[in-house]
Amino acid sequence: MIKKIFNAFETLLFPTVCLVCDSRLYDKEQYVCEYCLKRRFPDPNPHKNKSCEGILLPDQVYFQEAMWKFDQGSSLQKLLHHLKYHGLGALGIEMGIQLGNHMKNNPGYALWEEKAEEIIVVGVPLHSKKLRIRGYNQAEKIAIGVGRALNLSVFDESLLTRVRFTKTQTRFSHLQRIENMNEAFLVVEPELLTNRCVLLVDDVFTTGSTTFACASALQKGGAKQIGIITLAVA
Ligand SMILES: [Zn+2]
């Protein structure tokens, strides 16, 4: 019995099958198999435009990029659910590494690359209430992976923080969402942002209200340019 419990626990920490398709993982694969990583999900930005699928960007956002296109009820949803609710912070780091590698082909990012020492990576902050429940911020885990893949400094909530608990937005119109998010974020140490380009990281880009509000706070805090990067775009 004890052995059985231990095995179940071990499988959760180090899964031996792909979290998306349940096929067996090989030596170098972690959490997600090579096929799912490279071929299962469509690229939302195959022509490498400044934003995915013609999303309009506010002035402070230099580019917006996502690795995968999201569709409701899909395998991708399952993967992101693991990331948020199954305590798989390490999965976030692994996916962040994939996202960082994906960014190496982005023309917007390529223009920044010459000034790599000016770029910092920041995850969209989670409110402390949610952080207490979940135990970790999945966006910050992804940010750590991005920083690792691109060899960039990663900042946590000591730089950008959420100042108030926003209402659940599902019933809100687009305008109400923007209103709700405004001034929800604050730059704690603006001196760290002077002359910096920021790669702002989140798990999913949906309406953009959250990431755009963060970008606006980062710009007010002194950031030069902001790029928004997410695992998926809805
Ligand atoms: Zn798979």
Residues whose N, C-alpha, C, O or C-beta is under 5 A from the ligand:
A	BS01	ZN	C18 V20 C21 C33 C36
